[in-house]
């Protein structure tokens, strides 16, 4: 996944009402409950069914780094799906989403204006329509460049054009993303 997709996931994770299990055994038990069998959990993680059973019984407590990362990713992906759906729905219909980014912005504008790209740090509240587009694109498996294009359009319309009140012919280029964070 890319930087923007991860940022959207982190924003939704902030809406969780309970913390994700921390121990390997608790995470494994949760994953087995979600997948309905130790065999399915083993296949999902790429380990043996017996290893899954050992984690469930707390016979193994510390997983290898790669297994710990896969286990955390799978549990996080399945954690509190209703809370996640409610947060996304609220962002896409009423609240919108806040984007905090540090990137290079360039312009294509009327003659006589400066169009040199420069590094800017922006924190902008985007309307719900753009939040919906970002989440929909993320769900369809859009690339990071496609998500970046949607974010660039959102920043162009919301921040630079002030929702159509100025700079009507302005086109914004959004490149060299150093930092991006979303908040609901």
N, C-alpha and C positions, 0 to 999 in steps of 0.2 A: 504494500500500500504506500501511497504517497503522503507527502506532508499535509496536504489539505484534507485528505480522507481521514488521516489519523487525528487531525485537529477537530473534525466534525464528530468523530467517535468520542474523543475526550470531552467535548462539550456535553454530549448526551450522558456520559458517565457521571458528570457532576450532579445530575438529577437523581442518582440512586439514593434510596432512602435507608438502605442498610449496606454495611461494608461487605466487600467480596471476601469469601473465606481466605484465610492467610496460610494455613498449614497445608502441606501437600496431601495429607490424608483427607482433610475436610473438602478440599477442592476435588479430589478424586471421587469421594462419595457423592458430591453434588453432580459431577459429570455423569456418573453411573446412573443416578436418579433421572437425569434429563434424557439420557440416551436409552434408558430402560434395560441395559444389560452391561456386564463387564466386558463381553466380547466386542460390543459396539464401541465402548470407550477405548479398548485396546487398539482397535482398528483406527479410530480417529486419531489417537496419539502415536501410532506406529510402534507399539510395544506389545509384549505378550499379555495374554489374559491373566496368567499367574502373577505377573508383576502388578497388574491393576489390583488383584485380590490382596496382595501384600501391602499395597498402599492403603487400601480400605481398612485393613486390620492394624494399621500403624506399625507393621513389621519393618517397613522402609519409611524413613522420615525425611530424608534429604535427596531430592531427585538431582540428576545431572543438570547442568545449566540449560542445555537444549531442550530437555524434557520439561523442565520447570517453565521455560518460556512458552512451549506449546500448551502445557496445562493451563497456565494463566490466560493465554489467548483464548482457548476454547471455553473456559469458565466465564471469562469476561464477555465473550460474544453471546452467551446464553443468559447472563445474569439479569434479572428483573425485566423481562421483555415488555410487560405492561407499562411499567414506569417509563421505560425507554420510548415506547410508542406514544404515551401521553405527552412527554416532553417534546418530541418531534412534532406532534400534532399541534401543540400550543405554539411552538415556534413558527410553524408553517401557516397558521391561521390568524393568530392575534398578536403574539409578542415579537416576532421577528428574531433576528440573531445579531450578535455583536461580533464584529471582526476587528482584531487587533493585529496589525501587520507592519513589518518593516521590509520595504522592497523598493525597487527602482521603478519609478513612474515616468513614462515618456508620453509626449502628446503629438497629435496631428491636429493643428489648429490653424486659424486664420493667419494670413501673412502679417508680419510685424510683431507677433507674439513669440515668446521664448518657448521652444519645443525641446530643449535639451533635457534628456532624461536625468533625473536626480533621485537620490535616496531620500525616502520619506518614511516617517513613522505615523501611521494613521490608526485611530480607534473610531470606528463608525458603526452606528446602529443601522442595520439593513432591514428593510421592510419584510413582512412575512412572505411575499411572493418570491423574493430571492432565496429566503431560507428554504421554501418548498422546492425551488429548482435545484438548490445544492443537495438537499437530502434525496430528492428523486434521482438525480444524476448519480449520486453515491450508491444508491440501491441498485441502479442498473449496471453498476460496475464501470463507471466512467473513469478515464485515466486522470492523472493528476493535472495534466495540461487542460483537459476539458473542464475540470472543476476550477482551475485557475482562470479560464476564460469567463466562466460564469461570475466568479468573484470580481474580475476586472470590470465586467459590464455593470455589476452592482455598485462598485465603487465609483465608476464613471457617472452613472445616473444619480446616485445618492449624494456623493460628496462633491465631485468636480462640477457637475451640471446643476446641483441643488434641485433635483427633481424637476428639471425642465425650466427653471427660472433664469438660467444664464448659460452662456457658452454652448449654444445649440449645435455648432458644427464640430465640437471637440471630440476626438477619439483618444482614448487612454490606452497605453501599453503598460502592462503589469508584468515585470520581469525581475530576475535575480531576487527571489523571495528569500530573505534572511531569517525571518521569524513570522509565524502566523499562528494565531490562537483564536478560537471561537468561544463564545459564551452565550448561553440561552437567556 
